[in-house]
Amino acid sequence: MDPKNTSPLLVDDIQRTQYPYVTGTSVIGIKYKDGILIAADMGGSYGSTLRYKSVERLKGIGKHSLLGASGEISDFQELLRYLDDLILYDNMWDDGNSFGPKEVHNYLTRVMYNRRNKFNPLWNSLVLGGVKNGQKYLGTVNMIGVHYQDNHVATGFGNHLAVPILRDEWKEDLSFEDGVRLLEKCMRVLLYRDRSAVNKLQIAKITEEGGVTISPPYSLKTYWEFAAFKNPTAGAEGSW
């Protein structure tokens, strides 16, 4: 085959994520009385194999923002490089101002939608929260640029299993302790029901005064003696 007459697609290596390989599962974010709380576990699944158990998926962005990501880990790392450049560019102006969470979220929605239009998406769903000038901000964006803001958001399985709990129990004047308990309840449900979840998580908070604080990894107390866990096929019709 003559290389001169061959399509570049057949000659060059493909430099894009065609399918996610190492992925993280749900991220949950809520507003609480003093700021924003975001929780994520530390599992990294290689296909259906829970291969890595120390993957950090929560990162502070600049002075006012906190980011959590589910989906492809390498694409998340690429996004962090984009954000490092953005924050460096912002700091170079040295004008006493800095990007807030709304600006960072808008930037992420443009990046995700731009990459989607090039048929080269970043395979992530993101939760972005922060506080600036006394205003709390919490939003999410997925791999095709769909985005919104709310008092509580979730990605992945959390959209199905955690959001109903948040709708029932979240309130605007949540204390830090109550907010952590609510997130832990959601993460426990996900641990029981999501095969990609791992019992090793971090919870991060961001406030106007204290900035970003990310907890050390820890595990939740669990209970596996429910009858439905012991014999999940009991009462089911048919048999394998």
C-alpha positions in Angstrom: 0.0 0.0 0.0 1.4 3.4 -1.1 1.5 5.7 2.0 1.0 8.7 -0.2 -2.4 7.4 -1.3 -3.4 6.2 2.1 -5.9 8.1 4.3 -4.2 9.7 7.4 -6.7 7.9 9.5 -5.1 4.6 8.5 -1.5 5.7 9.0 -1.5 7.9 12.2 -2.2 6.5 15.6 -5.6 7.5 16.9 -5.0 10.1 19.6 -8.5 10.2 21.2 -10.6 8.4 23.7 -12.8 6.2 21.7 -14.2 4.4 24.7 -13.5 4.9 28.4 -11.1 2.4 30.0 -10.4 3.4 33.6 -13.5 5.1 35.0 -14.7 6.5 38.3 -18.4 6.2 39.4 -20.8 8.6 41.1 -20.0 12.1 42.5 -22.5 13.9 44.7 -22.5 17.6 45.6 -24.7 19.6 47.9 -25.0 23.1 49.3 -24.9 23.5 53.0 -25.1 26.5 55.4 -21.5 27.7 55.0 -20.6 26.4 51.5 -20.4 23.4 49.3 -19.8 19.7 50.1 -18.8 17.1 47.4 -18.3 13.4 47.9 -16.7 10.7 45.7 -15.2 7.3 46.3 -11.7 6.4 45.2 -12.4 3.4 42.9 -11.1 3.2 39.4 -12.7 0.4 37.3 -10.8 -1.1 34.4 -13.9 -2.2 32.4 -15.9 -4.2 35.0 -12.8 -4.9 37.1 -12.4 -2.7 40.2 -8.7 -2.3 39.4 -7.6 0.8 41.4 -8.7 1.8 44.9 -6.8 5.1 45.5 -7.9 7.3 42.7 -8.5 10.9 43.8 -11.4 12.5 41.9 -11.8 15.7 43.9 -9.7 18.7 43.2 -9.6 22.4 44.2 -9.6 24.8 41.3 -8.1 28.3 42.0 -9.3 30.1 45.1 -13.0 29.7 44.9 -13.9 26.4 43.2 -14.0 22.6 43.8 -14.3 20.0 41.1 -15.4 16.4 41.2 -15.4 14.0 38.2 -16.8 10.7 37.3 -16.0 8.9 34.0 -12.7 8.3 32.3 -9.7 9.2 34.6 -7.3 10.1 31.8 -9.8 12.6 30.4 -10.2 14.1 33.9 -6.4 14.5 34.0 -6.6 16.3 30.7 -9.3 18.6 32.0 -7.1 19.4 35.0 -4.3 20.5 32.7 -6.8 22.8 30.9 -7.9 24.3 34.2 -4.3 24.7 35.4 -3.6 26.8 32.2 -6.8 28.8 32.8 -6.0 29.6 36.4 -2.4 30.5 35.5 -3.6 32.9 32.8 -6.0 34.5 35.3 -3.3 34.9 37.9 -0.9 36.5 35.4 -3.2 39.5 35.1 -2.5 40.2 38.8 -5.5 42.6 39.0 -6.8 41.5 42.4 -9.7 39.5 40.8 -9.9 35.8 40.2 -12.3 33.4 38.5 -15.2 32.3 40.6 -17.1 29.0 40.4 -19.6 30.4 37.9 -16.9 31.3 35.4 -15.1 28.0 35.8 -18.4 26.1 35.3 -19.1 28.1 32.2 -15.6 27.4 30.9 -16.2 23.6 31.4 -19.5 23.6 29.6 -17.8 25.3 26.6 -14.9 22.8 26.6 -17.2 19.8 26.9 -19.6 21.0 24.2 -16.7 22.0 21.9 -15.1 18.5 22.2 -18.5 16.9 21.6 -18.9 18.8 18.4 -15.5 17.6 17.2 -16.7 14.0 17.8 -13.8 13.7 20.3 -15.6 14.1 23.7 -14.0 14.1 27.1 -15.8 11.1 28.7 -16.6 12.7 32.0 -19.5 14.0 34.1 -18.4 16.9 36.3 -19.7 18.5 39.5 -18.4 22.1 40.1 -19.1 24.0 43.3 -17.7 27.0 45.1 -18.3 30.2 47.0 -17.4 33.7 46.0 -18.6 37.0 47.5 -20.9 35.2 49.8 -22.7 33.4 46.9 -22.8 29.6 46.9 -22.7 28.0 43.4 -23.2 24.3 42.5 -23.5 23.0 38.9 -22.9 19.9 36.8 -22.0 19.3 33.1 -21.8 16.0 31.2 -19.7 14.8 28.3 -22.0 16.4 25.6 -22.2 19.7 27.4 -25.6 19.4 29.1 -25.4 21.5 32.2 -27.5 22.9 35.0 -27.3 24.4 38.5 -29.1 23.1 41.6 -29.0 22.9 45.4 -27.8 19.3 45.0 -26.4 17.4 42.0 -25.1 13.9 41.3 -23.5 12.0 38.4 -23.6 8.4 37.3 -25.7 6.0 39.4 -26.1 8.8 41.9 -28.6 10.4 39.5 -30.9 7.4 40.1 -30.2 6.4 43.7 -28.9 9.4 45.6 -31.0 12.3 44.1 -34.3 10.9 45.5 -32.7 10.8 49.0 -31.4 14.4 48.5 -34.8 15.6 47.4 -36.4 14.2 50.6 -33.8 15.2 53.1 -31.8 18.2 51.9 -32.6 21.6 53.4 -31.1 25.0 52.9 -29.7 25.4 56.5 -27.9 22.1 56.7 -25.0 22.2 59.1 -21.6 20.8 58.1 -22.2 17.7 60.3 -25.7 17.1 58.9 -24.4 17.6 55.4 -21.7 15.0 55.8 -24.2 12.5 57.3 -26.5 13.0 54.3 -23.6 12.5 51.8 -22.5 9.4 53.7 -26.1 8.0 53.6 -26.1 8.5 49.8 -22.6 6.9 49.4 -23.7 3.9 51.5 -26.7 3.3 49.3 -24.5 3.5 46.2 -22.0 1.1 47.8 -24.8 -1.4 48.3 -26.2 -1.0 44.8 -23.4 0.1 42.4 -21.0 -2.6 41.4 -18.3 0.0 40.6 -18.4 1.6 44.0 -15.7 1.0 46.6 -15.8 1.5 50.4 -13.1 4.2 50.4 -14.2 7.8 49.9 -13.4 11.4 50.4 -15.6 14.4 51.2 -14.4 17.8 50.3 -15.8 21.2 51.4 -15.2 24.7 50.2 -16.1 27.8 52.2 -15.4 31.5 51.7 -13.2 31.8 54.7 -11.4 28.4 54.8 -11.0 27.6 51.1 -10.9 24.0 49.9 -10.5 21.1 52.4 -10.4 17.5 51.2 -10.7 14.8 53.9 -8.3 11.9 54.1 -9.8 8.7 52.7 -12.0 6.7 55.0 -14.5 3.8 55.0 -18.2 3.7 56.0 -19.8 1.3 58.4 -21.9 -1.2 56.4 -24.5 -3.9 57.2 -24.7 -6.8 54.8 -27.2 -9.1 56.8 -30.3 -7.9 55.0 -32.4 -10.9 53.9 -32.5 -9.6 50.3 -28.7 -9.5 50.3 -28.4 -13.1 51.6 -30.9 -14.6 49.2 -31.5 -12.1 46.4 -33.4 -14.6 44.2 -36.0 -15.5 46.9 -39.5 -14.9 45.5 -38.3 -14.4 42.0 -40.1 -16.2 39.2 -38.1 -18.7 37.1 -34.6 -19.9 37.8 -31.2 -19.8 36.2 
